[in-house]
Amino acid sequence: MATTLQCDIVSAEEEIFSGQIEFESITASLGELGIYLGHTPLLTELKPSPVELRKPNGEHEIFYVSGGFFEVQPTKVIILADTAIRPRSG
């Protein structure tokens, strides 16, 4: 049984991330959201905040968005960010 969903993070300039995830934590206009496979469809505005992704291999990745929109479909999540960045590692 599948436990992952497709996640795409796109800014006005470029695609920031595209891949399979197990979980996503994000701050929407009405508060914190945690998204797993099969979440109820949703469209909401984003607040400037970090976005945390948990990948199937257990790795966590964090991005920062300045605002935008977040769409949840049963097997896919899409972030359309005004600006999104991936922090530099090490």
C-alpha positions in Angstrom: 0.0 0.0 0.0 1.4 3.4 -1.0 2.1 5.9 1.8 3.7 8.7 -0.2 2.3 11.6 -2.2 3.8 13.8 -4.8 4.9 17.3 -3.7 5.8 20.2 -6.0 7.1 23.5 -4.7 7.2 26.2 -7.3 8.1 29.9 -7.1 7.6 32.6 -9.6 11.3 32.1 -10.7 11.7 28.3 -10.7 10.7 24.8 -9.5 12.2 24.4 -6.1 11.3 20.8 -5.3 9.5 17.9 -6.9 9.4 14.5 -5.4 7.6 11.9 -3.2 7.0 12.7 0.5 5.3 11.0 3.5 4.4 14.1 5.4 4.3 17.9 5.0 4.0 20.6 7.7 3.0 24.1 6.6 1.5 27.3 8.0 -1.7 28.3 6.2 -3.8 31.5 6.7 -5.9 29.8 9.4 -3.0 27.9 11.2 -0.7 24.9 11.1 -1.4 22.0 8.7 0.0 18.5 8.7 -0.6 16.6 5.4 -0.5 12.9 4.8 -1.6 10.8 1.8 -5.4 10.9 1.4 -5.9 14.3 3.1 -9.1 16.0 2.3 -8.7 18.3 -0.8 -8.0 21.8 0.2 -6.9 25.2 -1.3 -5.6 27.9 1.1 -3.4 30.9 1.3 0.1 30.5 2.9 1.7 32.7 5.6 5.4 33.4 5.4 6.9 30.3 7.2 9.0 27.2 6.9 7.7 24.2 5.1 8.9 20.8 6.5 8.9 17.7 4.3 9.5 14.2 5.5 10.7 11.9 2.7 10.2 8.1 2.5 13.8 7.5 3.5 13.2 9.3 6.8 15.2 12.4 5.7 13.7 15.8 6.6 14.0 18.9 4.3 13.0 22.4 5.1 12.1 25.2 2.7 11.0 28.8 3.5 8.2 30.5 1.6 7.2 34.2 1.7 3.5 33.4 1.1 1.5 32.1 -1.8 -1.1 29.3 -2.1 -1.2 25.6 -1.1 -3.3 23.0 -2.9 -4.0 19.5 -1.5 -5.3 16.7 -3.7 -5.7 13.1 -2.6 -2.3 12.0 -4.0 -0.5 15.4 -4.6 0.3 18.7 -2.9 1.3 21.8 -4.7 2.8 25.0 -3.2 2.7 28.0 -5.5 5.0 30.4 -3.5 5.6 34.1 -4.1 9.2 33.3 -3.2 10.7 30.0 -1.9 14.2 29.1 -0.9 16.1 26.0 0.2 18.6 26.7 3.0 22.2 26.0 2.2 23.6 22.9 3.8 26.7 22.7 5.9 
